[in-house]
């Protein structure tokens, strides 16, 4: 199985060891720029999110087949952080459609509002990663993150007026939801079958998730992990995900491409807790894989240095 090696990882390795960063994504070349990455640091127990939310609504109709969605996200920490960065990602019918990033320094509140042009009936999923990076004396760096998400069904039919819902309130809406969910679920299942065949993976050895499942583990540990291990695993997962998936960099060739149309990523966590895989397909059918080692020997004493 191909293991990707990232030169950037080595650039931050000395800092990572000192800060007890326990996981790493590997790839073949350096990161484009530090402004384009999320960097995981050990969890800061002094800071927390008072609020983290994402919202998606039907804003207006453009013509017979097109409409505009309003997509917003916001988060607030209990105290200002050196760097606040929220990244919100939209999927349309199971494929990557758009992303919005908002970053501010020395702030506790951050928000973003975006419009999105849609066409025909569909299911829209938005997931937002809310991130805070804190700095202390003696070059001590910490982080905190939270998740939020929203989902919207849009029905554009010649037999009814354009409308949207989050939870069905009629038999017609229930049928529309069932049809859209079934199509997307079948698509995800088919893509997973192709990916595990391509990379010769025994799925019985893994816990299976998609990216959309991650928010449920904000307050619950991943299988076989403590809460701190889960925090570190997800933080490092987001580093690689943003670098390759969102920015559109081929995990094998390092060539750039438009990420629009990427499939919803599958996350495979090995049952022995040693590693996880991030698998997805690009719009042109290219199969992508990221491999992340998991080291559970985290130094649990780092928090004492900033008390």
Backbone bond lengths (Angstrom), bond angles and torsions (degrees), N, CA, C in turn:
res aa  C-N    CA-C-N  psi(-1)  N-CA   C-N-CA  omega(-1)  CA-C   N-CA-C  phi
1 X - - - 1.454 - - 1.520 109.09 -
2 X 1.340 113.61 132.33 1.463 117.13 -176.79 1.506 110.68 -65.91
3 X 1.301 115.69 133.69 1.455 120.23 175.58 1.522 108.03 -115.28
4 X 1.333 116.40 122.71 1.447 120.48 -174.55 1.516 109.97 -86.96
5 X 1.341 116.84 141.47 1.458 121.10 -176.61 1.513 109.13 -122.37
6 X 1.302 117.83 121.18 1.465 122.57 -173.92 1.510 110.70 -106.46
7 X 1.353 116.08 120.84 1.456 119.76 179.71 1.521 111.24 -59.31
8 X 1.332 116.16 -31.34 1.460 118.29 -178.96 1.518 111.92 -62.30
9 X 1.317 116.08 -34.60 1.460 118.93 179.00 1.518 110.72 -57.10
10 X 1.329 116.42 -41.08 1.455 119.58 -178.92 1.524 111.34 -69.16
11 X 1.335 117.43 -30.39 1.454 120.11 178.84 1.521 111.49 -65.11
12 X 1.322 116.99 -31.53 1.459 119.10 -178.95 1.527 111.89 -104.15
13 X 1.328 117.48 8.16 1.464 120.55 -173.39 1.515 112.35 -62.99
14 X 1.347 117.82 -40.90 1.461 120.00 -178.42 1.519 109.96 -62.98
15 X 1.341 115.68 -46.27 1.464 119.52 177.07 1.512 110.66 -63.00
16 X 1.319 115.74 -39.66 1.463 119.71 -177.23 1.512 111.79 -62.57
17 X 1.327 117.30 -40.37 1.455 120.10 179.58 1.521 110.34 -64.21
18 X 1.307 116.71 -43.21 1.461 120.55 -178.05 1.506 111.47 -65.39
19 X 1.322 115.72 -31.97 1.460 120.16 -176.09 1.519 112.71 -96.61
20 X 1.318 115.94 4.36 1.473 121.18 178.22 1.512 113.09 61.46
21 X 1.308 116.15 40.36 1.453 119.66 172.20 1.517 107.48 -75.11
22 X 1.290 117.12 119.84 1.451 118.72 -164.20 1.527 114.99 -102.00
23 X 1.340 117.43 -4.88 1.449 118.55 -176.35 1.516 110.41 -129.46
24 X 1.311 117.79 157.64 1.463 118.93 177.38 1.520 111.52 -147.45
25 X 1.357 115.11 143.45 1.455 121.30 168.06 1.505 107.43 -95.85
26 X 1.312 117.24 142.49 1.453 120.19 177.90 1.509 110.29 -114.26
27 X 1.326 116.59 147.33 1.451 122.94 179.98 1.520 109.62 -158.49
28 X 1.313 119.35 -171.55 1.451 120.17 -169.17 1.519 116.48 -102.23
29 X 1.329 120.17 -11.02 1.456 118.46 179.95 1.507 111.60 -152.90
30 X 1.336 116.02 178.16 1.461 120.71 -173.24 1.520 111.36 -72.94
31 X 1.329 114.71 159.19 1.452 120.95 177.21 1.517 108.96 -68.63
32 X 1.313 116.90 151.84 1.456 120.80 -178.64 1.522 111.24 -60.40
33 X 1.308 117.59 -52.19 1.463 121.10 176.84 1.508 108.10 -163.19
34 X 1.324 116.47 156.66 1.454 120.09 -177.97 1.520 111.79 -65.74
35 X 1.331 117.43 -23.09 1.457 120.46 178.63 1.521 111.46 -69.52
36 X 1.311 117.71 -14.95 1.453 121.08 -173.48 1.524 112.65 -104.85
37 X 1.317 118.20 14.10 1.455 119.08 -176.35 1.518 111.72 -128.37
38 X 1.315 114.69 154.63 1.454 122.03 165.33 1.522 106.11 -99.79
39 X 1.330 116.95 130.31 1.459 120.17 179.57 1.519 108.93 -112.27
40 X 1.315 115.56 125.20 1.456 120.08 178.43 1.519 110.96 -80.40
41 X 1.344 115.54 134.52 1.457 122.56 169.42 1.525 107.42 -126.81
42 X 1.337 118.04 160.00 1.469 120.09 178.59 1.529 111.81 -52.98
43 X 1.300 115.27 155.13 1.464 120.62 -173.11 1.524 112.46 -66.05
44 X 1.322 115.31 134.85 1.461 122.53 174.99 1.526 108.06 -93.38
45 X 1.312 116.14 113.49 1.462 120.05 -177.64 1.525 112.52 -86.06
46 X 1.342 116.97 -0.93 1.458 120.67 178.78 1.524 112.48 -90.75
47 X 1.300 116.66 -12.79 1.457 120.37 -176.90 1.523 109.43 -121.58
48 X 1.328 116.11 146.46 1.458 120.08 177.59 1.527 108.95 -148.96
49 X 1.316 115.41 164.44 1.455 121.18 179.78 1.530 109.73 -91.37
50 X 1.332 114.96 118.56 1.468 119.49 174.03 1.529 110.28 -71.95
51 X 1.310 115.44 -32.25 1.460 120.79 -176.79 1.520 109.56 -151.46
52 X 1.314 115.96 141.70 1.461 122.13 173.50 1.526 106.63 -151.35
53 X 1.325 116.48 117.15 1.462 118.31 -174.48 1.525 111.46 -147.21
54 X 1.319 114.25 153.79 1.459 123.41 176.21 1.519 107.75 -135.98
55 X 1.329 116.67 140.73 1.460 119.73 -178.42 1.526 110.46 -140.63
56 X 1.321 115.12 141.49 1.459 121.81 -179.48 1.523 108.43 -135.82
57 X 1.342 116.86 126.84 1.462 121.74 -177.62 1.522 110.77 -140.99
58 X 1.327 114.80 154.70 1.459 121.06 172.19 1.520 108.06 -78.30
59 X 1.340 116.37 119.41 1.462 120.72 -174.96 1.520 111.91 -90.81
60 X 1.327 117.21 -52.08 1.461 120.00 -177.75 1.521 110.67 -162.32
61 X 1.325 114.76 166.10 1.458 121.60 177.02 1.522 108.97 -99.64
62 X 1.345 116.81 135.78 1.465 120.47 179.78 1.531 111.19 -92.91
63 X 1.316 117.21 -50.76 1.463 122.10 176.68 1.521 108.13 -153.80
64 X 1.302 117.45 -158.94 1.462 120.28 -174.45 1.520 113.66 -62.32
65 X 1.338 117.64 -30.30 1.462 120.35 -174.72 1.525 114.21 -117.53
66 X 1.327 118.04 -10.02 1.459 120.59 -172.77 1.526 111.58 -119.96
67 X 1.328 114.41 154.77 1.460 121.15 -178.50 1.526 108.90 -152.49
68 X 1.318 115.81 169.73 1.460 121.37 -178.91 1.526 109.17 -120.18
69 X 1.323 116.08 129.98 1.459 122.14 174.69 1.520 109.53 -101.45
70 X 1.320 116.20 144.81 1.465 120.57 171.03 1.520 108.81 -104.62
71 X 1.301 115.34 127.94 1.461 123.60 -172.70 1.523 107.47 -125.37
72 X 1.318 116.82 120.47 1.463 120.04 -176.64 1.528 110.56 -136.72
73 X 1.326 114.76 156.11 1.461 120.88 176.54 1.522 108.49 -150.68
74 X 1.319 116.04 154.21 1.464 120.97 -179.92 1.519 109.23 -159.28
75 X 1.328 115.71 153.04 1.462 120.57 175.48 1.520 109.46 -154.64
76 X 1.320 114.65 154.88 1.466 120.93 -178.94 1.525 109.61 -142.69
77 X 1.314 116.56 130.97 1.459 122.19 175.49 1.522 109.84 -98.02
78 X 1.321 116.31 164.84 1.460 120.31 -177.77 1.520 112.92 -72.77
79 X 1.328 117.41 -16.58 1.455 122.05 176.95 1.522 108.75 -151.61
80 X 1.337 118.01 156.34 1.465 119.79 -179.20 1.525 111.54 -59.71
81 X 1.318 115.53 144.42 1.465 121.98 177.67 1.522 109.21 -113.99
82 X 1.326 115.89 152.24 1.464 120.17 178.80 1.527 110.73 -54.05
83 X 1.331 116.13 -42.82 1.464 120.26 178.40 1.518 109.58 -141.46
84 X 1.326 115.77 124.01 1.459 121.91 173.11 1.520 107.81 -108.33
85 X 1.316 117.09 127.67 1.465 121.77 179.35 1.517 109.22 -138.23
86 X 1.316 116.35 121.26 1.456 121.92 174.37 1.523 108.61 -114.00
87 X 1.312 115.74 132.30 1.462 121.27 177.35 1.519 108.57 -122.63
88 X 1.324 115.93 120.21 1.457 121.83 -178.33 1.526 109.50 -114.10
89 X 1.320 116.05 134.22 1.465 121.79 -173.36 1.525 109.73 -126.20
90 X 1.324 115.62 132.98 1.459 120.68 179.36 1.523 110.84 -110.59
91 X 1.336 114.83 136.33 1.458 122.40 172.64 1.522 108.51 -115.61
92 X 1.319 115.74 133.94 1.459 121.48 176.24 1.522 108.67 -113.44
93 X 1.321 115.95 115.82 1.468 121.33 -178.93 1.526 112.27 51.88
94 X 1.337 115.31 43.36 1.460 120.87 174.27 1.508 115.84 83.73
95 X 1.337 118.02 8.53 1.465 121.04 -179.61 1.524 110.13 -127.99
96 X 1.331 115.81 145.45 1.463 121.60 179.23 1.525 109.73 -60.60
97 X 1.348 115.47 126.21 1.464 120.26 -176.61 1.521 112.77 -113.43
98 X 1.348 117.25 -40.11 1.463 120.10 -176.19 1.519 109.37 -166.59
99 X 1.338 114.77 162.63 1.464 121.15 176.32 1.519 108.80 -142.89
100 X 1.317 115.83 146.98 1.457 122.26 178.27 1.520 108.30 -134.04
101 X 1.344 116.23 125.84 1.458 121.10 178.75 1.518 109.63 -117.99
102 X 1.321 115.75 136.78 1.457 121.85 176.49 1.520 108.37 -129.94
103 X 1.343 117.08 127.56 1.465 121.54 -178.85 1.520 110.05 -132.55
104 X 1.332 116.02 136.64 1.461 122.28 177.05 1.518 108.88 -142.24
105 X 1.324 115.94 148.14 1.459 121.22 177.39 1.525 110.81 -99.74
106 X 1.337 114.71 146.26 1.464 122.81 174.56 1.526 112.05 54.75
107 X 1.323 116.02 44.12 1.457 121.63 179.93 1.521 109.76 -128.84
108 X 1.330 114.88 157.04 1.463 119.24 172.74 1.523 111.43 -108.06
109 X 1.356 117.23 -21.21 1.469 120.87 -178.60 1.522 109.72 -117.30
110 X 1.313 115.16 139.33 1.460 120.83 178.07 1.520 108.27 -145.94
111 X 1.332 116.38 144.39 1.461 119.69 179.71 1.523 110.01 -150.37
112 X 1.307 115.31 161.13 1.451 121.61 176.66 1.514 110.03 -148.70
113 X 1.321 116.36 144.60 1.463 122.65 177.93 1.520 107.88 -133.27
114 X 1.301 116.16 133.86 1.458 121.13 -176.79 1.527 108.45 -142.86
115 X 1.322 116.46 150.57 1.461 121.00 172.08 1.523 108.95 -108.26
116 X 1.306 115.34 152.40 1.468 120.51 -178.49 1.523 108.75 -139.14
117 X 1.321 116.29 130.22 1.458 121.50 179.10 1.522 109.99 -86.92
118 X 1.317 115.53 121.76 1.454 121.10 178.99 1.514 111.98 -113.85
119 X 1.324 114.57 165.00 1.459 120.42 -178.91 1.522 109.32 -147.38
120 X 1.320 116.85 132.29 1.462 123.27 178.11 1.537 111.28 67.61
121 X 1.316 115.43 176.99 1.464 121.02 -179.38 1.522 110.22 -68.60
122 X 1.333 115.42 149.75 1.455 117.68 179.50 1.511 112.97 -177.56
123 X 1.333 114.75 167.21 1.463 121.66 173.54 1.519 108.19 -110.97
124 X 1.315 114.85 131.01 1.458 121.27 -179.24 1.526 109.08 -116.45
125 X 1.316 115.35 127.21 1.464 121.93 177.86 1.519 108.55 -117.93
126 X 1.330 116.17 130.75 1.462 120.96 176.46 1.520 108.46 -123.99
127 X 1.323 116.21 131.69 1.460 122.23 177.01 1.525 107.73 -128.38
128 X 1.334 116.33 134.91 1.463 121.43 -177.23 1.518 110.21 -122.77
129 X 1.317 114.94 131.79 1.465 123.03 175.21 1.523 107.20 -102.03
130 X 1.343 116.23 113.84 1.459 122.82 -179.18 1.529 108.06 -99.16
131 X 1.315 116.51 124.55 1.463 120.55 -170.57 1.524 110.95 -130.42
132 X 1.325 115.72 139.63 1.465 121.91 174.96 1.520 108.66 -130.73
133 X 1.318 116.04 129.91 1.468 122.00 177.29 1.525 108.58 -112.88
134 X 1.324 117.25 125.83 1.462 121.37 -178.01 1.520 110.64 -115.81
135 X 1.328 115.29 144.86 1.466 121.86 179.12 1.519 109.50 -121.24
136 X 1.320 116.01 137.88 1.455 122.56 177.60 1.526 109.34 -125.06
137 X 1.303 115.52 176.49 1.462 119.71 179.09 1.531 110.51 -63.26
138 X 1.321 114.66 161.02 1.471 122.57 178.44 1.534 111.81 61.31
139 X 1.327 114.98 34.91 1.469 120.91 175.54 1.524 112.93 55.18
140 X 1.318 115.80 42.98 1.464 121.22 175.61 1.528 107.94 -96.95
141 X 1.324 116.48 125.61 1.457 122.42 -177.68 1.531 109.81 -121.51
142 X 1.313 115.33 137.81 1.461 121.81 179.61 1.529 109.05 -135.82
143 X 1.326 116.03 171.29 1.458 119.24 178.71 1.522 110.76 -150.50
144 X 1.301 114.37 164.64 1.463 122.28 175.03 1.524 106.78 -146.76
145 X 1.312 116.61 145.30 1.451 118.43 175.18 1.523 110.97 -143.15
146 X 1.308 114.45 160.66 1.458 122.41 177.62 1.527 107.55 -146.23
147 X 1.325 114.53 168.66 1.455 120.78 -179.12 1.526 110.17 -127.79
148 X 1.308 115.52 153.53 1.462 120.93 166.19 1.526 107.77 -150.44
149 X 1.301 116.51 161.43 1.461 119.50 -178.85 1.519 110.76 -157.44
150 X 1.312 115.92 163.40 1.457 121.78 175.91 1.525 107.99 -150.61
151 X 1.314 114.56 160.75 1.462 120.91 -177.83 1.519 108.41 -141.90
152 X 1.327 115.75 139.67 1.461 120.56 -178.67 1.526 109.58 -139.39
153 X 1.335 115.22 133.29 1.459 121.66 173.96 1.527 108.19 -103.46
154 X 1.311 116.37 129.22 1.464 121.71 177.54 1.525 108.14 -115.07
155 X 1.317 115.85 128.14 1.464 121.15 179.77 1.521 108.36 -113.50
156 X 1.314 115.69 116.73 1.463 122.45 179.00 1.517 107.31 -124.04
157 X 1.325 115.39 93.71 1.463 121.39 -172.33 1.525 110.14 -125.23
158 X 1.328 117.56 146.53 1.471 119.54 175.83 1.523 112.47 -67.45
159 X 1.341 116.17 -11.51 1.462 119.87 -177.39 1.527 113.10 -99.34
160 X 1.348 116.96 -1.52 1.464 119.53 179.73 1.518 109.63 -154.39
161 X 1.306 116.30 163.48 1.453 120.77 177.53 1.528 110.63 -70.54
162 X 1.324 114.99 151.05 1.461 120.06 175.10 1.523 109.39 -58.88
163 X 1.325 116.11 128.23 1.464 119.41 176.78 1.524 109.50 -154.61
164 X 1.324 115.24 166.92 1.467 121.07 -178.51 1.519 109.68 -137.45
165 X 1.330 115.62 154.20 1.463 120.83 177.42 1.518 109.54 -152.32
166 X 1.328 114.84 156.90 1.467 120.71 175.05 1.523 110.77 -102.39
167 X 1.311 115.63 -38.57 1.458 122.02 173.25 1.520 107.83 -126.26
168 X 1.326 118.83 133.51 1.466 120.47 -176.90 1.524 111.98 -64.29
169 X 1.328 115.20 139.38 1.465 120.64 178.77 1.528 111.75 -121.50
170 X 1.333 116.56 9.05 1.460 120.93 177.98 1.524 108.73 -151.14
171 X 1.319 115.91 167.60 1.465 119.87 178.52 1.527 111.29 -63.54
172 X 1.334 116.46 -39.01 1.465 119.74 179.20 1.525 110.90 -62.85
173 X 1.323 117.04 -42.44 1.463 120.17 178.82 1.523 111.10 -66.49
174 X 1.317 116.89 -37.69 1.470 120.09 177.42 1.520 111.12 -62.32
175 X 1.340 116.35 -40.93 1.462 119.77 178.61 1.532 110.75 -66.98
176 X 1.324 116.31 -40.70 1.468 119.64 178.59 1.524 110.59 -62.30
177 X 1.321 116.30 -43.67 1.466 120.85 178.42 1.524 110.66 -61.35
178 X 1.319 116.47 -45.24 1.464 120.60 -178.31 1.527 111.18 -61.68
179 X 1.329 117.01 -42.40 1.466 120.76 -179.49 1.523 110.73 -64.46
180 X 1.338 117.08 -48.76 1.463 120.66 -178.12 1.525 111.41 -64.99
181 X 1.330 116.85 -44.06 1.471 120.02 178.89 1.522 111.22 -61.74
182 X 1.328 116.12 -42.21 1.465 120.37 -178.24 1.526 110.87 -63.39
183 X 1.322 116.99 -42.32 1.469 120.62 179.82 1.523 110.61 -62.63
184 X 1.336 116.61 -45.65 1.465 120.62 -177.85 1.523 110.91 -68.66
185 X 1.337 117.13 -41.43 1.469 120.26 179.05 1.530 111.21 -62.38
186 X 1.325 116.87 -42.42 1.465 120.12 178.32 1.526 110.87 -64.30
187 X 1.311 115.58 -39.71 1.464 120.41 178.51 1.527 110.81 -62.87
188 X 1.329 117.12 -45.14 1.465 121.26 178.83 1.526 111.27 -62.75
189 X 1.321 116.53 -41.89 1.463 120.84 179.64 1.526 110.96 -63.91
190 X 1.311 116.27 -43.07 1.466 120.68 179.19 1.526 110.64 -64.30
191 X 1.329 116.92 -42.73 1.465 120.77 179.33 1.525 111.36 -63.66
192 X 1.328 116.45 -41.22 1.463 119.76 178.94 1.524 110.89 -63.05
193 X 1.323 116.69 -42.78 1.469 119.92 178.01 1.528 111.12 -58.28
194 X 1.321 116.22 -43.44 1.468 120.34 179.00 1.525 111.72 -64.12
195 X 1.325 116.19 -42.12 1.463 120.76 -176.18 1.528 111.91 -67.70
196 X 1.324 117.00 -45.64 1.469 118.77 -178.04 1.528 111.03 -69.58
197 X 1.331 116.58 -29.60 1.466 119.18 174.93 1.526 110.32 -69.05
198 X 1.323 116.35 -43.04 1.467 120.76 -179.92 1.522 111.82 -60.27
199 X 1.349 116.10 -43.62 1.462 120.17 -175.21 1.529 113.19 -99.24
200 X 1.345 116.19 8.36 1.467 122.42 174.56 1.532 111.27 54.09
201 X 1.318 115.22 57.20 1.460 122.46 -177.18 1.524 109.54 -107.47
202 X 1.313 116.69 134.03 1.461 122.54 174.59 1.528 107.78 -89.76
203 X 1.329 117.44 102.78 1.463 121.01 -174.05 1.525 112.16 -65.37
204 X 1.329 118.20 -20.55 1.461 120.40 178.95 1.528 111.84 -65.81
205 X 1.324 116.81 -16.23 1.462 121.07 179.89 1.530 112.57 -90.16
206 X 1.337 116.68 1.94 1.465 120.02 -172.14 1.528 112.39 -129.72
207 X 1.333 114.68 150.92 1.459 121.74 163.52 1.523 106.58 -84.41
208 X 1.331 117.46 133.19 1.461 121.49 -173.96 1.523 111.01 -108.28
209 X 1.340 116.01 132.51 1.458 122.94 176.64 1.527 108.23 -140.11
210 X 1.313 115.46 171.78 1.463 120.71 162.71 1.524 107.18 -120.14
211 X 1.312 116.16 169.04 1.463 120.12 179.45 1.523 111.42 -56.62
212 X 1.330 116.91 -34.19 1.461 120.70 -177.55 1.523 112.58 -68.93
213 X 1.324 117.72 -13.52 1.465 121.16 178.45 1.529 112.61 -83.61
214 X 1.334 118.35 -16.08 1.464 120.53 -171.25 1.529 114.77 -61.17
215 X 1.343 120.66 -38.63 1.465 118.36 -178.47 1.522 114.63 -56.38
216 X 1.321 118.35 -27.46 1.462 119.28 -179.91 1.526 112.09 -69.12
217 X 1.343 116.30 -14.21 1.463 120.01 178.29 1.528 112.08 -100.02
218 X 1.327 117.02 18.14 1.456 120.09 177.81 1.526 110.58 -68.25
219 X 1.325 116.05 -34.38 1.464 120.47 -179.70 1.528 112.45 -118.30
220 X 1.316 116.33 2.67 1.461 121.44 177.31 1.523 108.67 -123.85
221 X 1.334 118.44 142.12 1.469 119.51 179.12 1.525 111.60 -73.29
222 X 1.308 115.81 151.54 1.454 120.60 171.02 1.528 109.31 -63.97
223 X 1.317 118.97 155.83 1.470 121.08 -177.86 1.526 112.30 -52.80
224 X 1.336 115.29 128.80 1.457 121.11 176.64 1.514 115.16 77.80
225 X 1.341 117.42 10.69 1.461 120.51 -177.52 1.521 111.60 -125.25
226 X 1.335 115.39 158.54 1.457 120.77 169.37 1.527 108.15 -81.89
227 X 1.333 116.56 170.75 1.461 119.90 178.69 1.526 111.30 -62.99
228 X 1.333 117.37 -39.47 1.467 120.34 179.30 1.523 111.40 -66.46
229 X 1.311 116.83 -39.63 1.459 120.15 177.76 1.525 110.73 -65.69
230 X 1.330 115.99 -39.05 1.461 119.91 177.78 1.520 111.04 -64.29
231 X 1.344 116.20 -42.66 1.462 120.67 178.73 1.525 110.36 -57.89
232 X 1.329 116.21 -46.71 1.463 120.73 -179.38 1.530 111.36 -66.38
233 X 1.316 116.83 -41.60 1.460 120.84 -179.04 1.521 111.30 -61.37
234 X 1.329 116.06 -47.40 1.460 120.06 -178.68 1.527 110.91 -68.08
235 X 1.335 117.09 -38.91 1.457 120.11 178.60 1.513 112.14 -59.96
236 X 1.322 116.91 -45.38 1.458 120.73 179.17 1.533 111.80 -71.99
237 X 1.332 115.75 -32.94 1.461 119.44 175.35 1.525 110.28 -58.68
238 X 1.337 115.78 -42.30 1.462 119.47 -177.64 1.522 111.75 -66.96
239 X 1.328 117.65 -31.79 1.467 120.35 175.77 1.528 110.70 -56.04
240 X 1.325 115.58 -54.65 1.458 119.93 -177.56 1.513 112.57 -68.59
241 X 1.324 116.51 -39.12 1.461 121.01 179.50 1.524 110.61 -59.84
242 X 1.318 116.91 -47.39 1.465 119.88 -179.01 1.524 111.16 -65.68
243 X 1.314 115.43 -44.07 1.460 121.16 -177.78 1.529 112.16 -58.97
244 X 1.321 116.85 -47.88 1.458 120.49 -173.15 1.527 113.29 -97.29
245 X 1.317 116.61 -49.96 1.463 120.04 -173.29 1.524 111.46 -72.48
246 X 1.333 116.69 -53.99 1.466 120.49 -173.67 1.527 111.78 -72.82
247 X 1.328 117.23 -44.12 1.462 120.22 -179.20 1.526 112.39 -77.24
248 X 1.331 116.88 -15.15 1.459 120.04 176.84 1.510 113.78 76.54
249 X 1.343 115.98 64.62 1.461 121.38 176.74 1.528 108.06 -124.47
250 X 1.307 116.31 125.08 1.460 120.97 -179.83 1.526 109.64 -62.45
251 X 1.321 117.25 128.72 1.466 120.96 -174.52 1.524 113.31 -71.56
252 X 1.315 117.38 -13.79 1.461 120.52 -178.87 1.531 113.00 -107.18
253 X 1.328 117.03 -35.92 1.469 120.29 -175.72 1.519 113.19 -105.90
254 X 1.335 117.80 -14.56 1.467 123.71 -175.57 1.526 112.64 66.88
255 X 1.310 118.34 10.58 1.459 120.91 175.40 1.526 109.45 -77.34
256 X 1.329 116.56 146.37 1.456 120.92 178.99 1.528 110.01 -86.75
257 X 1.322 115.57 152.68 1.456 121.83 178.22 1.521 107.95 -155.51
258 X 1.316 117.22 167.02 1.459 120.30 176.19 1.525 109.06 -76.18
259 X 1.346 118.09 121.54 1.465 119.87 -177.66 1.525 113.68 -76.83
260 X 1.314 117.30 -9.49 1.462 119.60 -179.52 1.530 109.57 -58.21
261 X 1.311 115.89 127.50 1.459 120.50 -177.74 1.508 113.93 99.64
262 X 1.351 117.92 -7.06 1.467 119.53 172.48 1.524 109.79 -54.29
263 X 1.310 116.66 143.27 1.465 119.76 176.51 1.525 110.67 -73.61
264 X 1.322 116.82 159.25 1.466 120.71 173.42 1.528 107.78 -58.83
265 X 1.326 118.74 127.69 1.469 120.20 -175.74 1.527 112.89 -67.58
266 X 1.316 115.03 141.36 1.457 122.35 170.92 1.526 108.39 -95.68
267 X 1.322 116.39 136.23 1.463 122.08 177.83 1.518 107.78 -113.29
268 X 1.318 116.73 122.83 1.461 122.66 179.66 1.519 108.35 -115.51
269 X 1.316 116.45 110.13 1.464 122.73 179.69 1.525 108.75 -99.41
270 X 1.334 116.45 118.03 1.463 119.08 -177.20 1.528 110.26 -64.18
271 X 1.320 115.98 139.76 1.461 120.98 -175.70 1.518 113.13 -68.10
272 X 1.339 117.58 -17.09 1.466 118.42 175.60 1.530 111.83 -87.91
273 X 1.338 116.27 0.74 1.461 120.56 174.80 1.511 115.72 73.84
274 X 1.333 118.23 15.18 1.465 120.31 -175.98 1.522 113.67 -89.51
275 X 1.336 117.43 -26.69 1.456 119.00 -176.06 1.521 110.33 -162.89
276 X 1.323 114.55 167.63 1.452 120.12 170.70 1.522 109.10 -136.11
277 X 1.317 115.03 162.58 1.461 122.67 179.01 1.520 109.32 -123.98
278 X 1.309 115.98 143.52 1.459 122.39 172.68 1.524 106.87 -117.15
279 X 1.331 116.50 117.36 1.464 121.86 -174.00 1.522 110.28 -122.43
280 X 1.326 116.11 139.02 1.463 120.08 176.23 1.523 109.96 -162.99
281 X 1.330 115.36 167.02 1.459 121.87 176.77 1.524 109.46 -114.98
282 X 1.323 116.26 146.37 1.454 120.74 173.34 1.528 108.95 -85.28
283 X 1.323 115.38 171.96 1.464 119.64 -178.04 1.522 111.78 -59.71
284 X 1.349 116.90 -34.36 1.468 119.82 -178.96 1.527 113.04 -85.21
285 X 1.351 116.66 6.51 1.462 120.53 175.52 1.511 115.55 93.43
286 X 1.327 117.90 -0.18 1.467 120.50 178.35 1.520 109.96 -67.66
287 X 1.320 116.91 132.52 1.462 121.84 -177.26 1.523 109.66 -93.70
288 X 1.345 115.44 130.71 1.461 121.76 -173.58 1.530 110.47 -119.34
289 X 1.337 115.71 147.63 1.461 121.23 -179.08 1.525 110.82 -144.30
290 X 1.323 115.35 133.16 1.460 122.08 169.36 1.520 108.02 -118.25
291 X 1.310 116.36 140.39 1.463 123.79 -177.45 1.518 108.29 -118.79
292 X 1.323 116.96 125.42 1.462 121.52 -177.75 1.528 110.56 -124.58
293 X 1.312 115.97 119.96 1.457 120.54 174.65 1.525 109.63 -76.03
294 X 1.326 116.14 149.48 1.460 122.10 177.64 1.519 108.55 -123.46
295 X 1.314 115.55 120.61 1.461 121.92 176.75 1.516 107.92 -110.97
296 X 1.308 117.13 114.67 1.461 120.57 -176.45 1.517 113.34 -86.26
297 X 1.321 117.78 1.14 1.468 120.63 -179.51 1.515 110.39 -84.33
298 X 1.326 116.73 54.21 1.459 120.79 -179.13 1.519 110.40 -72.56
299 X 1.332 116.45 138.62 1.458 122.10 175.23 1.516 107.89 -74.02
300 X 1.308 117.13 110.41 1.456 121.11 -175.17 1.525 112.92 -88.86
301 X 1.323 117.48 7.66 1.462 120.13 -176.18 1.516 112.94 -102.34
302 X 1.337 118.22 -0.61 1.456 119.79 -173.56 1.517 112.85 -62.20
303 X 1.330 118.00 -30.04 1.455 120.45 -175.73 1.523 111.62 -64.45
304 X 1.352 117.73 -27.83 1.458 119.97 -178.76 1.522 112.28 -60.52
305 X 1.311 118.07 -27.61 1.454 121.27 -175.06 1.516 113.42 -72.37
306 X 1.352 118.06 -13.55 1.459 119.01 179.30 1.520 111.66 -119.01
307 X 1.319 118.02 9.93 1.458 120.45 177.46 1.525 110.72 -74.44
